[in-house]
């Protein structure tokens, strides 16, 4: 199907996380159940029994008793905890549904993110999704999937207006009562989760659960009007990138690139239905991504490899123009992933450094995928996902999240297969995504697997083994190999391995079996595996001589290995491969092991004497230093990869100062070149490297470098990385801790800078009162420094905050003081420049001093061009566009806005990109009356603002959206956006957001 026919096809369901809330007990933060928002003025639907649990009586028997509601999706700076009272409940019927109403104003959820309701009249045998908050620590949120079976007769003892809706799901659990039920055929919320079956209650239906039909809401006293027609799915907004250029640089007919893919498994059995399902997804024009989700060791990676090999060997199937496999277990770098993918698709014709941010690289790859039909396999994605809390399953990298959302768009023919232990939450909203669970082997498949490895015995005996070990693929293969290699395959020797306990998890069972392996390994084999586990990347053959075969001391962990003759060493490697403990990749020419096996031996390594582990990591460090060689002047991430491993192993060896000064600062960061941040835009990689300087990579602790200034630099740099990645809230603790270090060191300049960073971050988050206090602290430390440059920067920050809250008089005084100091520091500088000049220009435009604003902006622009400060150049173009628009020069205004956006897309600064999109979108809506063009820019900007918590920008974007709806002739949406912008601006104390919202409200 041509791209033009698919582009704009609806693919996104209502996003349950947008409007689902927690219902909490009043005197604690414990979760009683779930609810969901159904109106812009704060109405929430939940179960009556959930409210009863909170207040101690049925909701019909109370007056104004309050329930605590928590909004986990609210941006940082918003009030997440609100109180609500019961507004509607059936006085005489038992339908398990109640309507709450928030106290103190409208909801904190965006007006376009309210649940749209239907009923279950035509939902029988449709699929469904739901999302709620069960008590499954450490996870506080859970998705559930299944089928709506249909309506059933109610229990005799209940007086109901609607029949219960029976559903089938494996995931629904306690705490999900009150969760919305999304019919995936109609895209409507058709009911409320009310009950689930628990073993011990009788019967044989452990997956059965029930919902209250939303039809109940149509009766008195609720009187809701439900939507009768299916809700159209939303399309993906096409990413903005140079599609023609990207496709012109893309190659077809590429050889496979398999980065740490498992070798084909010779002992393959079963999984026929799962292989068939993946094959159907590959052929399905409506599927773009499949997730193979299951516990570690269930065989997800080998399943993906088997399907890929089968597909590639079957010429009757459509063949891909290229295959790109990326193993995140051994390559957990999103920056390296994008760099490698771009070079693969273009055969090294694309320079990743020229594309800027990870998000821009993701867009470019999306455009390249339209050149043909490519297969991407993302293996072990869980290492890039959050593992607990409300964000469980969501991606930690915004760039990688963008990539998956773009690839879920139907505007191309390519396909992505994912393996992960965690559900891919960021794709659940897309109907182009298929969630495929990979669980235990069936008894028959388990029996066949044991036989394939050479285990001998009656089927009943083999079946008992499969059942004892719950069909876990990795455990069964390890048991089978042990029996075959040690006991000639005799199943009766299974007693050599103690049975697992009833409550033992799968990963503990792997360790249990490997401990029995250890009993049969000799000293050299055990030592080899411990040393092997010290590598976190695949082990090349050339590492054997330097790391494993060179004795460093009599007590070294490799001593027994180094003493082997060459033939004995080769035989040992062969045995370990036969045991299935290590595996060799013919494609990559290196050795790997399963992550769970590595974890086992890494634990054993860390139990030996610290001096021995230090010696091991030092030896591996020396190996990677040799591999690194001389670093090019303009290195790629691939060039730096060996040095990144040097930093890791030096830190593991306790040589933190050497790792920081000699390797990171000198060879990777390269002083003022700041290679990772300024040249490669690899903020995620830099953040990951800096974490190595903390005990157990726990950034809540103190860095282990000896110099206090270095500690302060590392901590503040983590904040800098988080800011540039768009994670504003996560940046704040680092800046706060950095300030503590600076104060202890009496580094007043550093302390002032830390509080300036806090001022900027709090401002963007909309926490303006806190930002004011931070600006005041910055000023106090600036005065202590007695440095004009420091004082000047502090004055400019204070001025900007006073400007945001509407104190233009004081802001003017402070900007003037900063400008006078600028002249004192450098007489050649007439005006403020860099970010100070940008903020001064914005202030001057607001007070209608446009001539002065133009002079400041023009002078700033020249300085920024001379110094190649691209983010400031972008901002100067945006302000030139605003000034030209005020003067009626719309053609040149458009040129400036276009140039600003082009630059913003080439650098990794989310705030600058939002500003550029907002600036052009506002101009298109208000001055040019181009609603369609405005929506394109503003909706993209809003997505970024909401994702990163940029609340001041969000208010401005919503005002601009109000103008766009006004240009589109939609007064209701105009009013809704403007009112929301006004309310959030008043809550923040953001003066100009309120002023701008009131301007458009006056014309309605």
Secondary structure, DSSP 8 states (H G I E B T S, - for coil): --HHHHTT-EEE---HHHHEEEEE-TTSS-EEEEEEE-STT-EEEE-HHHHHHHHSS-GGG-SS-EEEEE-TTS-TTS--EEEEEEEEE-SS---S-EEEEESSSS-SS-TT----B--STT-TT-EEEEEE---BTTB--EEEEEEEEEE----TT---SS--EEEEESS--TT-TT-EEEETTTTEEEEEEEEE--TTSSSS-TTEEEEEEGGGGGSTTT------S----EE-----S-HHHHHHT--SS---EEES-----SS----HHHHHHHHHHHH-TT--EEEEE--TTSSHHHHHHHHHHHHHH-TTS---SEEEEEETTT---HHHHHHHHHHHHHTT-S-GGGG-SHHHHHHHHHHHHTTS-EEEEEETGGGGB--SSTTTTSBS-HHHHHHHHHHTSSSSS-EEEEEESS--GGGTTBTTEEEEE-----HHHHHHHHHHTT-BS-HHHHHHHHHHTTT-HHHHHHHHHHHHHHHTTBGGGGGGS----TT--HHHHHHHHHHHHHHHS-HHHHHHHHHHHH-SS-EETHHIIIIISS---TT-TTHHHHTS-HHHHHHHHHHHHHTTSSEEETTTTEEE--HHHHHHHHHHHTTS-HHHHHHHHHHHHHHHHHHH-S--TT--HHHHHHHHHHHHHHHHTT-HHIIIIIIIIIIII-GGG-IIIIIS--HHHHHHHHHTTBGGG-TTS-B--S-HHHHHHHHHHHHHHHHHTT-HHHHHHHHHHHHHHHHHTT-HHHHHHHHHHHHHHHHHTT-HHHHHHHHHHHHHHHHHHT-HHHHHHHHHHHHHHHHHTT-HHHHHHHHHHHHHHHHHH-TT--S--HHHHHHHHHHHHHTT-HHHHHHHHHHHHHHHHHHT-HHHHHHHHHHHHHHHHHTT-HHHHHHHHHHHHHHHTTSS-HHHHHHHHHHHHHHHHHTS--HHHHHHHHHHHHHHHHHHT-HHHHHHHHHHHHHHHHHTT-HHHHHHHHHHHHHHHHHHT-HHHHHHHHHHHHT-
